[in-house]
């Protein structure tokens, strides 16, 4: 058995309120943030496109031989065709287009993130396994952690801070996810607040805060294994050589999900009698609420089930978690439209793997 430290990175969604002296000032500041988001989406697509072209420049056979040399900074490599570093090519492009319209720290962070994503996926682009990403208008605005300044208490457990000269206040609400605890530990230096982003949903703003911290693993043994079976009847049946635990039930998960879908279907039928006018969005509000309710319900349940499974592994100091017979069950789910639509093998496996990695538990799929 061993005990070790490793770094854990967790993202938390924290609602933030834009502060202003009056309604007019609030509208102006909110419009500024909206304009930033539009620029970010446009810039992200430009970055991806330019680096895709650079990566495939050798395939543009109709260009001169100069295009066949290295994609390097000519100052560092005489055979290079760039007059700057590869990363700086798109930063200089964005700087020329948007300087003065948006804080350049945002574009610098965006440039690094998009290039990093591109580098991870470019091999699959070349193999035809993946198409180039397209970034939509709702892309979160990347921010640099060091630009979150002047953090101070605002009363009732909330905090004020400024970001790119705009004042904000946190709104933790009921705080069922313990977001306030993460925020306060970052202020104390126990956690590190990393580069994060701002998400806009309607008129609401959210700080997608990324925290990094050292977690001490519990004592685990690679000789102790937990075997888990995933199924629609009982979401998880986990067992060791000595004991067994059943997590969730068909009634708790599947039947509740089907009830939400039935309500959604009844609403669809009733929508035929809606009056005209007022726009499509207003007519679809009820349906959107049911879609969101189903998504939130499933996500919440899968988090609960996976957390209980990992807690079971930690309780028995198991260093290995085996998901049994999943290949066969996934094949059955693909053949059964009902199971594929209503059961969530992949989401549950993903959450189990994510939580297991936090504690150093090895996951084996059989």
Buried (B, 14 or more C-beta within 10 A) or exposed (E): EEEEEEEBEBEBEBBBBBBBEEEEEBEEBBEBBEEBBEBBBBBBBBBBEBBBEBBEBEEEEEEEEEBEBEBBBBEEEEEBBBEEBBBBBBBBBBBEBBEEEBBBBBBBBBBBBBBEBBEEBBEEBEEEEEEEBEBEEEBBBBBBBEBBEEBEEBEEEBBBBBBBEBBBBBBBEEBEEEBBEBBBBBBEEEBBBBBBBBBBEEEEBBBBBBBBBEBEBBEBEEEBBBBBBBBBEBBBBBBBEEEEBEBBEBEBBBEBBEEBBEBBEEBEEEEEEEEEEEEEEEBBEBBEEBBEBBEEBBEEBBBBBBBBBBEBBBEBBBBBBBBBBBEEBBEEBEEEEEBBEBBBBEBBBEBBBBBBEBBBBBBEBE
